[in-house]
Amino acid sequence: MSAPAFPTSRTLPRPPVAAARPRRRVPTAALLRWLSPLALLGLWQLASSTGLLSPKDLAAPATILTAAWDLIQNGQLPDALLVSLRRAALGLVVGVSAAVVLGSLAGLSRAGDVVVDPPMQMLRTLPLFGLIPLFILWFGIGETPKVLLVALGVVIPLYLNLVAALRGIDPELYEVADSLQLTRRERVRHILLPGALPGALVGLRQSLGVAWLALVVAEQVNAGSGLGYMINNARDFLQTDVVVVGLLTYAVLGLLTDWVVRVLERRALRWRTA
């Protein structure tokens, strides 16, 4: 009688080896990017503390932080921020809508390019400050000229990038669409949107940056509220700390909106990495 066969290490199934999790590395590059701003901030505070920088010319960072906290507590900064955000949002909606319509006409049609593109190329060379007197004469001193100035700052960069993106779509893709007999809706979904979306998002990032610059210009003229109005009042009373708080608020808003578009870009264009 033969002995029973016992399983050996060769016959036993090997347990599955767990995949090693990649170690999370410290974002060294991201941390290094903060070194130069922090160094400049430290030098700024040092120059103010030693008297090399007069507080009449530029307030110290500690003074600016205190002024910002006071403006938040008394409600002046939140109220001004809400007014400016409303103007920027309205101008963004108007500008993006106009840029999409005009850019689609100029980018997809030769007739639309002939009709739309020359006025847009002329409009993009006009300075915003030069349009302020006309806007006041045409629309008064209310909210309309301010919103339209922001919209004008938004429409030009987005229009240019959208037209370039639409014209840069590979013509062979249209031949493929013809051979597959795609409908107009399918062409828009599978060819136009994927082809134009990267350039349109780049244009949107540029438009948001110009929008805040246009808002600064708009709120410097005949404004009774908003960040620009707060800065003008502080300038009249030589309050440099409040002026810097308002300017830094504009800068933070620009960084936040750019970050939002970058997150949207990564999610909307994940198909490119796949």
C-alpha positions as CSV (number, residue, x, y, z in Angstrom):
1,M,0.0,0.0,0.0
2,S,1.5,3.3,-1.1
3,A,1.8,6.2,1.3
4,P,-0.7,9.0,0.9
5,A,0.6,11.9,-1.1
6,F,1.0,15.0,1.0
7,P,0.9,18.4,-0.7
8,T,4.3,20.0,-1.0
9,S,5.4,23.5,-1.4
10,R,5.4,23.0,-5.1
11,T,1.8,21.8,-5.3
12,L,0.3,24.2,-2.9
13,P,-1.1,27.4,-4.5
14,R,0.9,30.4,-3.8
15,P,-1.1,33.2,-2.0
16,P,-1.6,36.3,-4.1
17,V,1.1,38.8,-3.6
18,A,-0.4,42.2,-2.6
19,A,0.7,45.0,-4.9
20,A,3.0,47.3,-3.2
21,R,1.5,50.6,-2.7
22,P,3.5,53.5,-4.0
23,R,4.8,55.7,-1.3
24,R,3.6,59.2,-1.3
25,R,6.4,61.5,-2.0
26,V,6.5,64.9,-0.4
27,P,5.7,67.5,-3.1
28,T,9.1,69.1,-3.0
29,A,8.6,71.2,-6.1
30,A,5.3,72.5,-4.7
31,L,7.0,73.4,-1.4
32,L,9.9,75.1,-3.1
33,R,7.6,77.4,-5.0
34,W,6.7,79.0,-1.7
35,L,10.2,79.8,-0.8
36,S,10.7,82.9,-2.9
37,P,7.3,84.5,-1.9
38,L,8.0,83.8,1.8
39,A,11.5,85.2,1.4
40,L,10.1,88.4,-0.2
41,L,7.5,88.6,2.6
42,G,10.2,88.3,5.2
43,L,12.4,91.0,3.5
44,W,9.3,93.2,3.3
45,Q,8.6,92.9,7.0
46,L,12.3,93.4,7.9
47,A,12.5,96.6,5.8
48,S,9.4,97.9,7.5
49,S,10.6,97.1,11.0
50,T,14.0,98.6,10.5
51,G,12.6,101.8,9.0
52,L,14.0,101.3,5.5
53,L,10.5,101.3,4.1
54,S,8.2,104.1,5.2
55,P,4.7,103.1,6.2
56,K,3.4,106.1,4.2
57,D,4.8,104.4,1.0
58,L,3.9,100.8,1.8
59,A,2.5,99.4,5.0
60,A,4.2,96.4,6.7
61,P,2.7,92.9,6.3
62,A,1.7,92.8,9.9
63,T,-0.2,96.1,9.5
64,I,-1.9,94.8,6.3
65,L,-3.0,91.6,8.1
66,T,-4.5,93.7,10.9
67,A,-6.2,96.0,8.5
68,A,-7.7,93.0,6.6
69,W,-9.0,91.5,9.9
70,D,-10.6,94.8,10.8
71,L,-12.2,95.1,7.4
72,I,-13.6,91.6,7.8
73,Q,-15.0,92.2,11.2
74,N,-16.8,95.5,10.4
75,G,-18.2,93.9,7.2
76,Q,-16.7,96.3,4.7
77,L,-14.5,93.7,2.9
78,P,-17.2,91.0,2.6
79,D,-19.7,93.5,1.3
80,A,-17.3,94.9,-1.3
81,L,-16.3,91.4,-2.2
82,L,-19.9,90.3,-2.9
83,V,-20.5,93.3,-5.1
84,S,-17.3,92.7,-7.1
85,L,-18.1,89.0,-7.5
86,R,-21.6,89.8,-8.8
87,R,-20.2,92.2,-11.4
88,A,-17.5,89.7,-12.4
89,A,-20.0,86.8,-12.7
90,L,-22.4,88.8,-14.8
91,G,-19.6,90.0,-17.1
92,L,-18.3,86.4,-17.4
93,V,-21.7,85.1,-18.4
94,V,-22.1,87.8,-21.1
95,G,-18.6,87.5,-22.3
96,V,-18.5,83.7,-22.5
97,S,-21.8,83.5,-24.3
98,A,-20.7,86.1,-26.9
99,A,-17.3,84.4,-27.4
100,V,-18.9,81.0,-27.9
101,V,-21.4,82.2,-30.5
102,L,-19.0,84.5,-32.4
103,G,-16.1,82.0,-32.2
104,S,-18.3,79.2,-33.5
105,L,-19.4,81.3,-36.4
106,A,-15.9,82.4,-37.3
107,G,-14.3,79.0,-36.7
108,L,-16.8,76.8,-38.6
109,S,-17.9,79.0,-41.5
110,R,-16.0,81.0,-44.0
111,A,-18.8,83.5,-44.3
112,G,-18.9,83.9,-40.5
113,D,-15.1,84.4,-40.5
114,V,-15.4,87.2,-43.1
115,V,-18.2,88.9,-41.2
116,V,-17.2,88.4,-37.6
117,D,-13.4,88.2,-37.4
118,P,-12.5,91.7,-38.7
119,P,-14.6,93.6,-36.1
120,M,-13.3,91.3,-33.4
121,Q,-9.7,91.9,-34.4
122,M,-10.3,95.7,-34.4
123,L,-12.0,95.4,-31.0
124,R,-9.2,93.6,-29.3
125,T,-6.8,96.5,-30.0
126,L,-9.0,99.1,-28.2
127,P,-7.8,100.0,-24.7
128,L,-10.4,99.6,-21.9
129,F,-9.6,103.0,-20.5
130,G,-10.4,104.6,-23.8
131,L,-13.9,102.9,-23.9
132,I,-14.9,104.2,-20.4
133,P,-16.1,107.7,-21.5
134,L,-18.2,106.1,-24.3
135,F,-19.6,103.5,-22.1
136,I,-20.6,106.2,-19.5
137,L,-22.3,108.2,-22.3
138,W,-24.1,105.2,-23.7
139,F,-25.1,103.3,-20.6
140,G,-24.8,105.8,-17.7
141,I,-22.9,105.4,-14.5
142,G,-24.7,102.4,-13.1
143,E,-23.8,98.7,-13.2
144,T,-24.2,98.2,-17.0
145,P,-20.9,99.8,-18.1
146,K,-19.0,98.0,-15.4
147,V,-20.5,94.6,-16.5
148,L,-19.9,95.3,-20.1
149,L,-16.2,96.2,-19.5
150,V,-15.7,92.9,-17.8
151,A,-17.5,91.1,-20.6
152,L,-15.3,92.8,-23.2
153,G,-12.2,91.7,-21.3
154,V,-13.6,88.1,-21.3
155,V,-14.8,87.8,-24.9
156,I,-11.6,88.6,-26.8
157,P,-9.1,85.9,-25.4
158,L,-11.8,83.2,-25.4
159,Y,-12.9,84.1,-28.9
160,L,-9.3,83.9,-30.3
161,N,-8.5,80.6,-28.6
162,L,-11.8,79.0,-29.6
163,V,-11.4,80.0,-33.3
164,A,-7.9,78.7,-33.3
165,A,-9.0,75.4,-31.7
166,L,-11.8,74.9,-34.2
167,R,-9.6,75.6,-37.2
168,G,-6.9,73.3,-35.8
169,I,-9.2,70.2,-35.8
170,D,-7.7,67.5,-38.1
171,P,-9.7,67.5,-41.4
172,E,-9.4,63.8,-41.6
173,L,-11.8,63.5,-38.7
174,Y,-14.5,65.1,-40.8
175,E,-13.8,62.5,-43.5
176,V,-14.2,59.8,-40.9
177,A,-17.5,61.4,-39.8
178,D,-18.7,61.4,-43.4
179,S,-17.8,57.7,-43.8
180,L,-19.5,56.8,-40.6
181,Q,-22.5,59.0,-41.6
182,L,-22.6,60.8,-38.2
183,T,-25.4,63.1,-37.6
184,R,-24.8,66.8,-36.8
185,R,-25.3,66.2,-33.1
186,E,-22.8,63.3,-33.2
187,R,-20.3,65.4,-35.0
188,V,-20.5,68.1,-32.3
189,R,-20.2,65.5,-29.5
190,H,-17.4,63.3,-30.9
191,I,-15.4,65.8,-33.1
192,L,-16.0,69.4,-32.3
193,L,-16.2,69.3,-28.5
194,P,-13.1,67.1,-28.0
195,G,-11.1,69.0,-30.6
196,A,-12.0,72.5,-29.4
197,L,-12.2,71.9,-25.6
198,P,-8.5,72.2,-24.8
199,G,-8.0,75.5,-26.6
200,A,-11.3,76.8,-25.2
201,L,-10.2,76.1,-21.6
202,V,-6.9,77.8,-22.2
203,G,-8.9,80.8,-23.5
204,L,-11.1,80.7,-20.4
205,R,-8.1,80.9,-18.1
206,Q,-6.8,83.9,-20.0
207,S,-10.3,85.5,-20.0
208,L,-10.6,85.1,-16.2
209,G,-7.3,86.9,-15.7
210,V,-8.3,89.7,-18.0
211,A,-11.7,89.8,-16.4
212,W,-10.3,90.8,-13.0
213,L,-8.1,93.4,-14.7
214,A,-11.1,94.8,-16.4
215,L,-13.0,94.8,-13.1
216,V,-10.2,96.9,-11.5
217,V,-10.6,99.4,-14.3
218,A,-14.4,99.4,-14.2
219,E,-14.6,99.9,-10.4
220,Q,-12.2,102.9,-10.5
221,V,-14.8,105.0,-12.3
222,N,-18.0,106.2,-10.7
223,A,-18.3,103.2,-8.4
224,G,-20.3,103.5,-5.1
225,S,-19.5,100.0,-3.9
226,G,-17.1,97.1,-4.5
227,L,-13.4,96.5,-4.0
228,G,-12.5,99.4,-6.4
229,Y,-14.6,101.8,-4.4
230,M,-12.9,100.6,-1.2
231,I,-9.5,101.2,-2.7
232,N,-10.4,104.7,-4.0
233,N,-11.6,105.7,-0.6
234,A,-8.5,104.4,1.1
235,R,-6.3,106.2,-1.5
236,D,-8.0,109.5,-0.7
237,F,-7.3,109.1,3.0
238,L,-3.7,107.7,2.4
239,Q,-4.6,104.3,3.9
240,T,-2.0,102.2,2.1
241,D,-2.7,99.2,4.2
242,V,-6.4,99.1,3.0
243,V,-5.2,99.7,-0.6
244,V,-2.9,96.7,-0.5
245,V,-5.7,94.6,1.1
246,G,-7.9,95.4,-1.8
247,L,-5.2,94.6,-4.4
248,L,-4.4,91.3,-2.7
249,T,-8.0,90.4,-2.7
250,Y,-8.1,90.9,-6.5
251,A,-5.0,88.7,-6.7
252,V,-6.4,85.9,-4.5
253,L,-9.6,85.9,-6.6
254,G,-7.6,85.6,-9.8
255,L,-5.6,82.6,-8.3
256,L,-8.8,80.9,-7.1
257,T,-10.6,81.2,-10.4
258,D,-7.5,80.0,-12.3
259,W,-7.3,77.0,-9.9
260,V,-11.0,76.1,-10.6
261,V,-10.5,76.1,-14.3
262,R,-7.3,74.0,-14.0
263,V,-9.3,71.4,-12.0
264,L,-12.0,71.5,-14.6
265,E,-9.4,71.1,-17.3
266,R,-7.9,68.0,-15.7
267,R,-11.3,66.3,-15.2
268,A,-12.7,67.3,-18.7
269,L,-9.5,66.2,-20.5
270,R,-8.8,62.9,-18.7
271,W,-9.4,61.1,-22.0
272,R,-6.1,62.5,-23.4
273,T,-4.1,60.8,-20.7
274,A,-6.1,57.6,-21.2
